[in-house]
Amino acid sequence: MSEVLETAEGRRIAYDRTAGKGPGVVFLGGFKSDKEGTKALALEAWARAEGRAFLRFDYSGHGSSSGDFLDGCIGDWFEDARAAILTLTEGPQVLVGSSMGGWIALLMARAHPRKVAGLVTVAAAPDFTESMWTEFSDDQRRALMEEGQVALPSDYSDAPYVITRRLIEEARGRQVLNAPLALPMPVRMLQGTADTDVPVLVALRLLDHATGPDLRLTLVKGADHRFSTPECLTLIEMSVAKVLRRGAGHG
């Protein structure tokens, strides 16, 4: 049964927490995803088997948390993640960020580096809203500015993705690829070569842009954006285990 955290902004964040040893592991989901997804549940089962503390939660407007998705933006979801991590976990945590969650994890690492023992990103999508804006047609940009939103087709459901003007504009103050990005903790980035939502070039750009003593990128040939095959899930778990070992100084 999920519990609820009320943030300083008055948002009610649904979460599931497993007790265990530290550093704990926190899963940060993607755009329009929730804490009941395949990767979140698989990682929770792995953490439980390892006796490792684990946290998964829904951003506002996602899953079981309060709010309307269309009212949200990157800053809101970062605030939700920060509140959950700072309030519900003890000591440094390994953040596992999937897609948009990778961007949120990078924001967290930049704002609170001492709270982040390590990072594992899965098809990380930093600054994806600006990529959307760049790819919009003139008609889509006009609709966004005049009507406040634009609908995009989704590969994952019959319902379209509705992108709001607030999402695009607020995110410009949250970008991580347009300023120095120091990541002093162990970082493992995972990326599928068949990902049509986040191209490999995004992962390469992030690797080139970030600075840190222990950054590695693994490309998985044929893996798509979901990155949820048994082999991919095992790779995520192995990457978390490696980051935990590196953070503990065991190589």
C-alpha positions as CSV (number, residue, x, y, z in Angstrom):
1,M,0.0,0.0,0.0
2,S,1.5,3.3,-1.1
3,E,2.0,6.1,1.4
4,V,1.7,9.9,0.7
5,L,4.2,12.7,1.3
6,E,2.8,16.3,1.3
7,T,5.4,18.7,-0.1
8,A,6.0,22.3,0.9
9,E,4.3,23.2,-2.3
10,G,1.2,21.4,-1.2
11,R,1.4,18.5,-3.6
12,R,0.7,15.0,-2.4
13,I,3.3,12.5,-3.6
14,A,2.5,8.8,-3.6
15,Y,5.5,6.6,-2.8
16,D,6.5,3.1,-1.9
17,R,9.5,2.6,0.4
18,T,11.5,-0.5,1.3
19,A,13.7,-0.6,4.3
20,G,17.2,-1.8,4.1
21,K,20.9,-0.9,4.2
22,G,22.4,2.2,2.6
23,P,23.3,3.7,0.4
24,G,19.7,3.3,-0.7
25,V,18.4,3.3,-4.3
26,V,15.8,5.7,-5.7
27,F,14.0,5.2,-9.0
28,L,13.0,8.3,-11.0
29,G,10.5,7.5,-13.7
30,G,10.0,9.1,-17.1
31,F,7.5,11.5,-18.7
32,K,3.9,10.3,-18.1
33,S,5.2,7.1,-16.5
34,D,4.5,5.9,-12.9
35,K,6.1,4.0,-10.1
36,E,4.3,0.8,-11.1
37,G,6.4,0.4,-14.3
38,T,8.5,-2.6,-15.2
39,K,11.9,-1.1,-14.4
40,A,10.7,0.4,-11.1
41,L,9.2,-2.9,-9.9
42,A,12.2,-5.0,-11.1
43,L,14.6,-2.8,-9.4
44,E,12.6,-2.9,-6.2
45,A,12.6,-6.7,-6.2
46,W,16.4,-6.6,-6.8
47,A,16.9,-4.2,-3.9
48,R,14.8,-6.2,-1.6
49,A,16.8,-9.4,-2.4
50,E,20.0,-7.4,-1.7
51,G,18.6,-6.0,1.6
52,R,19.0,-2.5,0.1
53,A,16.8,0.5,0.9
54,F,14.7,1.5,-2.0
55,L,12.2,4.2,-2.9
56,R,9.9,4.7,-5.9
57,F,7.3,7.5,-6.2
58,D,5.0,9.3,-8.6
59,Y,5.7,12.9,-9.6
60,S,2.6,15.2,-9.2
61,G,0.2,14.7,-12.1
62,H,1.6,11.1,-12.6
63,G,0.2,7.8,-11.3
64,S,-1.4,8.0,-7.8
65,S,0.0,11.5,-6.9
66,S,-2.1,14.6,-6.8
67,G,-2.5,17.1,-9.6
68,D,-3.2,17.3,-13.3
69,F,-0.4,16.2,-15.6
70,L,-1.0,19.2,-17.9
71,D,-0.4,21.6,-15.0
72,G,3.1,20.2,-14.4
73,C,6.6,21.1,-15.6
74,I,10.2,20.0,-15.1
75,G,10.6,22.3,-12.1
76,D,7.6,20.9,-10.4
77,W,8.7,17.4,-10.9
78,F,12.2,18.2,-9.8
79,E,10.8,19.7,-6.6
80,D,8.7,16.6,-6.1
81,A,11.8,14.4,-6.5
82,R,13.9,16.6,-4.2
83,A,11.2,16.5,-1.5
84,A,10.9,12.7,-1.7
85,I,14.7,12.1,-1.6
86,L,15.5,14.6,1.1
87,T,12.5,13.6,3.3
88,L,12.2,9.9,2.8
89,T,15.7,8.6,2.6
90,E,18.7,8.5,4.9
91,G,22.2,9.4,3.8
92,P,23.5,9.4,0.2
93,Q,21.4,7.6,-2.5
94,V,22.1,6.0,-5.8
95,L,19.6,7.6,-8.3
96,V,18.3,5.5,-11.2
97,G,16.8,7.9,-13.7
98,S,14.8,6.7,-16.7
99,S,14.3,9.0,-19.7
100,M,13.0,12.3,-18.2
101,G,14.0,10.8,-14.8
102,G,17.6,10.9,-16.0
103,W,17.2,14.7,-16.4
104,I,15.7,15.0,-12.9
105,A,18.5,12.9,-11.5
106,L,21.1,15.2,-13.1
107,L,19.3,18.2,-11.6
108,M,19.4,16.5,-8.2
109,A,23.1,15.7,-8.6
110,R,23.8,19.3,-9.5
111,A,21.8,20.8,-6.6
112,H,22.6,18.3,-3.9
113,P,25.7,16.4,-4.8
114,R,26.4,15.2,-1.3
115,K,23.0,13.4,-1.2
116,V,23.9,11.5,-4.4
117,A,26.2,8.5,-4.0
118,G,26.0,7.6,-7.7
119,L,23.9,7.8,-10.8
120,V,22.5,5.2,-13.2
121,T,20.7,6.7,-16.2
122,V,18.6,4.7,-18.6
123,A,18.0,6.5,-22.0
124,A,18.4,9.8,-20.2
125,A,16.6,12.7,-21.8
126,P,18.2,15.9,-20.5
127,D,16.7,19.1,-22.0
128,F,14.3,17.1,-24.1
129,T,11.7,19.9,-24.1
130,E,14.1,22.1,-26.1
131,S,14.6,19.3,-28.6
132,M,10.9,19.2,-29.0
133,W,10.7,22.9,-29.6
134,T,13.4,22.7,-32.2
135,E,11.6,19.9,-34.0
136,F,8.1,21.6,-34.0
137,S,6.7,22.8,-37.2
138,D,5.8,26.5,-37.6
139,D,2.1,25.5,-37.1
140,Q,2.9,23.6,-33.9
141,R,4.9,26.5,-32.5
142,R,2.1,28.8,-33.3
143,A,-0.5,26.6,-31.6
144,L,1.7,26.2,-28.6
145,M,2.1,30.0,-28.2
146,E,-1.4,31.0,-29.0
147,E,-3.4,28.1,-27.6
148,G,-1.1,27.1,-24.8
149,Q,-0.6,23.5,-25.9
150,V,0.0,21.1,-28.8
151,A,-0.9,17.4,-29.1
152,L,1.7,15.0,-30.4
153,P,1.2,11.3,-31.4
154,S,2.4,8.7,-28.9
155,D,4.0,5.4,-29.6
156,Y,2.9,4.1,-26.2
157,S,-0.9,4.8,-26.2
158,D,-3.8,5.8,-28.3
159,A,-4.0,9.1,-26.5
160,P,-1.6,11.8,-27.8
161,Y,1.0,13.5,-25.7
162,V,-0.2,17.0,-24.9
163,I,2.7,19.4,-24.6
164,T,2.0,22.7,-22.8
165,R,3.6,26.1,-23.3
166,R,4.5,26.2,-19.6
167,L,6.4,22.9,-19.9
168,I,8.5,24.2,-22.7
169,E,9.2,27.7,-21.3
170,E,9.8,26.7,-17.6
171,A,12.2,24.0,-18.7
172,R,14.6,26.5,-20.2
173,G,15.7,27.4,-16.7
174,R,16.3,23.8,-15.9
175,Q,18.6,22.8,-18.7
176,V,21.8,20.9,-17.9
177,L,23.6,20.8,-21.2
178,N,24.1,24.5,-21.6
179,A,26.2,25.0,-18.5
180,P,29.0,23.1,-16.7
181,L,27.8,19.8,-15.3
182,A,30.1,18.4,-12.7
183,L,29.3,14.8,-11.6
184,P,31.8,13.9,-8.8
185,M,30.0,10.6,-8.1
186,P,30.2,7.3,-10.1
187,V,27.9,7.5,-13.2
188,R,26.8,4.7,-15.5
189,M,24.7,5.7,-18.5
190,L,22.7,3.0,-20.4
191,Q,21.4,3.6,-23.9
192,G,19.8,1.5,-26.6
193,T,20.8,1.9,-30.2
194,A,17.2,1.3,-31.4
195,D,15.8,4.1,-29.2
196,T,13.7,6.3,-31.5
197,D,12.7,8.7,-28.6
198,V,16.1,9.5,-27.3
199,P,18.8,9.1,-30.0
200,V,22.2,7.7,-29.2
201,L,23.6,11.2,-30.0
202,V,21.9,12.5,-26.8
203,A,23.8,10.0,-24.7
204,L,27.1,10.9,-26.5
205,R,26.5,14.6,-26.0
206,L,25.8,14.1,-22.2
207,L,29.0,11.9,-21.9
208,D,31.0,14.6,-23.6
209,H,29.5,17.5,-21.7
210,A,29.6,16.2,-18.1
211,T,32.8,16.1,-16.1
212,G,33.7,13.7,-13.4
213,P,36.2,11.0,-12.4
214,D,34.1,8.0,-13.2
215,L,31.6,8.4,-16.1
216,R,30.9,5.5,-18.4
217,L,28.3,4.9,-21.2
218,T,27.1,1.5,-22.3
219,L,25.3,1.1,-25.6
220,V,23.0,-1.9,-26.1
221,K,22.6,-2.9,-29.7
222,G,18.9,-3.2,-30.6
223,A,17.5,-2.0,-27.3
224,D,14.6,0.5,-27.6
225,H,13.5,3.3,-25.3
226,R,11.6,1.0,-22.9
227,F,14.9,-0.8,-22.1
228,S,12.8,-3.4,-20.3
229,T,13.8,-6.8,-21.7
230,P,15.1,-9.3,-19.1
231,E,18.6,-8.6,-20.4
232,C,18.2,-4.8,-20.1
233,L,16.7,-5.1,-16.6
234,T,19.7,-7.3,-15.5
235,L,22.1,-4.7,-16.9
236,I,20.4,-1.9,-14.9
237,E,20.7,-4.0,-11.7
238,M,24.4,-4.8,-12.5
239,S,25.1,-1.1,-13.1
240,V,23.5,-0.1,-9.8
241,A,25.6,-2.8,-8.1
242,K,28.8,-1.5,-9.8
243,V,28.0,2.1,-8.7
244,L,27.5,0.9,-5.2
245,R,30.8,-0.9,-5.2
246,R,32.6,2.1,-6.7
247,G,31.0,4.4,-4.2
248,A,32.2,2.2,-1.4
249,G,35.8,2.3,-2.8
250,H,35.9,-1.4,-3.8
251,G,36.7,-0.8,-7.4
